[in-house]
Amino acid sequence: MSTEAPTYRFARPSDKCVFDAAQWNMLIHILETYVPKLTPEETEELKKDYYEHVKVNPADEKALEAYAQESVVDVPEVLEDLDWIFQRNVPEDKVAEIKTVLNILDTRLGALAFTGSTIPMYEKTRHEREQIIQGWSVARMATLRKLFKAFQGMARLLWSRASPVYHRAAGFPGYPFTKESEEEYKKIKESAAALDANPEFKFEDLSQVAAAENGVIRLSTSILVIGSGCGGGVVAGHLSKALPHHQLMVVEKGFWYPIHKAPITERDGSKMMFEGNGTMQTNDGSLSVLAGSTWGGGSAINWGVSWQLPARTRKEWSEKFGLPFATSSDFQDCLDYVSQVGQVKSWDDLDHNPSNAAIVKGSHRLGEAYVSVPQNIAGSPDAHSKICGAFCSVSCKGAGLDTPSRGGKLGVAKTYLADARDNGAKFIQGFEVDKILFDNKGNVTGVEGLWRASPDEPAGTGKKVIISAKKVICSGGTMNTPAVLLRSGLRNWWIGRNVHMHPVVFCQSQWKEETRPWEGSIISVANTEHTNLDNDGHGAVIEGMLMLPGFGALTLPWNSGLEYKKVMLRYKHLTSHVIIARDRDSGRIMLDRSGKGRLDYTPSEFDRANLMEALISAMKINRAAGAETIFPPIYNAPIYTRRADKEEDQKHFDDTIAKIRRMGLTPDNTAYGSAHQMGSCRMGPTPRMGACNDKGKIWEKNGLYVADASLMPASSGVNPMITTQGLAEWVSRGIVADVLREEAGDGKSAKL
């Protein structure tokens, strides 16, 4: 009897692939359904639709035909990324769940239950698979709805960010995208050799450090800062100045990418600079998470938005959470100081790109409140828009060689970490802290972790390193700080709890004129009309949205492969708005069996209701501003298309809104995102009310502090970068006072 293995249409991409041959073949057949190769008849229909909608600088027929003939599996980078993501970023239990589903789909009974037929998915035609997948999006079984959401997100994101065929057909130029950015990039490349010879930052090369007999590398410092982001960067800069007689070291699990090596594509930027390579999700898959994981942390990938913490929220922190410092002039000094260092300023109304201009025009016509958004950009806003644009999100391109070293976006690498460098601090990249070490009296003695020399080495591998230190400041960010503390044996109830995410949904619109949405500042204005829907400070703000092809077009509707490919070609006529909720309800960071942090968070019914009100407002704003078509983010939702007759148009819009309200926002029917995470080690006046005191000092141990967004007792309601930096400045001043008091002999750093 023959024992030959079956031959599948799609072979496993690597020997390390987590899926077996049958599972991979099934997975790729499903993903191919979302972004398929079109038939000749469909290609003609696609071209006809395209030339009806795109009148300005249309693509030629050859580009459109190549686009029509491309499926997701024709882009090698997609399969490479998919394999890589499942190997490195998807937790083992989630991989096991997907394997189980793929195995079930490969059985007659499983196929019958999930597809209505005993024929496996990979033996069905593309159109048959489309009908099945369309049914999953509205199925009663939650598992099927989650499958639709997960698989369509994978296929669309990985393809749209990586396909040069799509970019060419849609008119997306990539980087550089203007004459100014082309000139800037040319200068940068010409200076690569000089930049390599004299790098802005130098990192310790632990491959040159001799290990002890047990293979452990041992280092020492006086003060150790974990993390180089908005919290850690500020702490490093402050302490290196205020305590020059103490050696300071900063460790970062990510890596530094100097300007001539920084990513210029969305795909590379996601892989190099974001947690989970830009594919992190909550446990239930309801929400996608963007968080920085690079030198400079969140400040490196933040879109420049630099709000100070609102007075209403500061009052809440003081009165509700027992933190009177929040309304003090001393804390205001901290916020003002970090804003001054970041050269924060607002934009003129003339500088808005089409997405932001739509907010201004629509809000004005509706009589709704809107404000200009402060940004930490040095130099000319016009130069920033023409050189960086949406590429600001994958590293700043505006810190040009002909400008001062602190030009462009003033993240902490350009400010505080530069100060730390100039004051003799030592830096280690690629070092992931496993746990913090203590003596038997509860005094911090250092940290233990793994160091890898290159981002090509998988996280969780490398050389074991122990760094001795007298003070440790944990600034790993909301996602990582509680995981480090929990692995270190700390047990305060608040560690990992109280996680706020500012959940978002999106509203995309199509315009008659060309918008080129990748140009200009991503966020320069915000509608604030709906920020206090419950009269207790909870609501949502409406802002411009990043419009690189992957993240920017991820929530456009999918009803079939043909219809999806049609709408994706309208990219250069689109705008997008992000609706950001100040969430009242929270989630939790927990450790899984391997000791890795996992995010348990689902947008609550209360917060989803606020998002719905602001989403409807965003649709009204776009319509008032003149949008031709408006795409709600809800799967299978009706799409608004402007009618010539005013009465008919009003009825059509009202009907669309009514249907959307009936559908509601549920965890499964909408793609939610989060770029702001906070609160997982909240401050409080007692150990019963927080993991740290009001100076960021951990209650349970001595010499251990937290200084990042995890300190916040509730969500900020605005982009948290400046608030995080202000809190780090506040904590730094307290650390300096502690150290100087100890050195003066006035007492030990006691548990408070």
Secondary structure as UniProt FT lines:
FT   TURN            15..16
FT   HELIX           21..34
FT   HELIX           40..53
FT   HELIX           61..69
FT   HELIX           72..74
FT   HELIX           76..88
FT   HELIX           92..105
FT   HELIX           108..115
FT   HELIX           121..123
FT   HELIX           126..137
FT   HELIX           142..162
FT   HELIX           164..170
FT   HELIX           179..190
FT   HELIX           192..197
FT   HELIX           206..208
FT   TURN            213..214
FT   STRAND          217..220
FT   STRAND          223..226
FT   HELIX           230..242
FT   TURN            244..245
FT   STRAND          248..252
FT   TURN            259..261
FT   HELIX           266..273
FT   HELIX           275..278
FT   STRAND          280..281
FT   TURN            283..284
FT   STRAND          287..289
FT   TURN            295..297
FT   HELIX           298..301
FT   HELIX           311..320
FT   HELIX           324..327
FT   HELIX           329..341
FT   TURN            342..343
FT   HELIX           349..351
FT   HELIX           354..366
FT   STRAND          370..372
FT   STRAND          377..378
FT   HELIX           381..387
FT   HELIX           389..394
FT   TURN            401..402
FT   TURN            405..406
FT   STRAND          408..409
FT   TURN            412..415
FT   HELIX           416..422
FT   TURN            423..424
FT   STRAND          426..429
FT   STRAND          431..438
FT   TURN            440..441
FT   STRAND          443..451
FT   TURN            455..456
FT   TURN            459..460
FT   STRAND          463..468
FT   STRAND          471..474
FT   TURN            478..480
FT   HELIX           481..487
FT   TURN            488..489
FT   TURN            493..496
FT   STRAND          497..500
FT   STRAND          504..510
FT   TURN            517..518
FT   STRAND          525..527
FT   TURN            529..534
FT   STRAND          540..544
FT   HELIX           549..552
FT   TURN            553..555
FT   HELIX           561..568
FT   TURN            569..570
FT   HELIX           571..573
FT   STRAND          574..581
FT   STRAND          587..591
FT   TURN            593..594
FT   STRAND          597..600
FT   HELIX           605..625
FT   STRAND          629..631
FT   TURN            635..636
FT   STRAND          640..641
FT   HELIX           646..663
FT   TURN            667..669
FT   STRAND          672..674
FT   TURN            680..681
FT   TURN            687..689
FT   TURN            694..695
FT   STRAND          697..698
FT   STRAND          704..706
FT   HELIX           709..711
FT   HELIX           721..743
FT   TURN            744..745
//
